[in-house]
Amino acid sequence: LEQTNQGVVALYAELDERSAQLRDANEAKSRFLANVSHELRAPVTAIIGLARLLLDPRSEPLTAEQTHQLQLVQGSAGDLLDRVNDLLDLAKAESGRIEPNLAPVDLAAVFGQLRGTLRPLAKPGVELEVDEPPAAELVSDDVLLTQILRNLLTNALKFTERGSVGMAGRVEGDQLLLVVADTGIGIPFAEQRRVFEEFHQVRGAHQAGGTGLGLPYARRLAGLLGGGLMMVSEPGEGSTFTVSLPLRPAPAEAAPGPSSVA
Ligand code: ADP
């Protein structure tokens, strides 16, 4: 029996060591991502700035061909910057370097802003229906919350060709549930678990642009706010994403250290 006990103790010690190694590797990966994206930003920003300068009507006139080519440079550099920023955001959220700024949230303002800015993204024949938010007293971070919802709504609008994209909220117990539902292409069952993995895109989805970082980032932010993000999807019928947030997050819950985020 003693031998078995020693075996179990040794096994636990090894598991402990393995999980410490995994955590270290994960932290090193986040730091690496943050450093690389930070380093990439400066040259990309310079390219965008120089292209803008050359295209300025006040500078020497360019030929039509040169103007066209410069516009392509500008467009590609803009795409690259968006992706680098996505990477940087995710690395920051993963390494616990985003500190939620908790305060009473004006949900009507959050909903109104999203309704106004995202309506132009709806394809012809698709209705963006943003309900009035519930009269809940929510303490959270309105900037992070807006990022989560914008992310979900942008995806929904991107993958919906007809019908509607809706957002609504309701209170359940001490939680606020915010639901973004679409009547879009849905997500194949085999892929559903993987869409929250970094860089994962359902086959063919990269043609729609994006990086596969949006959902992992949204889930990470919801976690930072003490809540979660869930999905139900029916291929060919549509998808529903639900953000759950504590109405009043416990301070420890809303500001986890890097190791408890994982
Ligand atoms: P991105 O949108 O940048 O590709 P995301 O992490 O936001 O990355 O989403 C990952 C993948 O999940 C997308 O490429 C897409 O295939 C799928 N997806 C996300 N939201 C929806 C949705 N509302 N309807 C259908 N597919 C979706």
Residues whose N, C-alpha, C, O or C-beta is under 5 A from the ligand:
A	BS01	ADP	N155 A156 F159 G184 G186 I187 V195 H200 Q201 V202 A205 G209 G210 T211 G212 L213 G214 L215 P216 S239
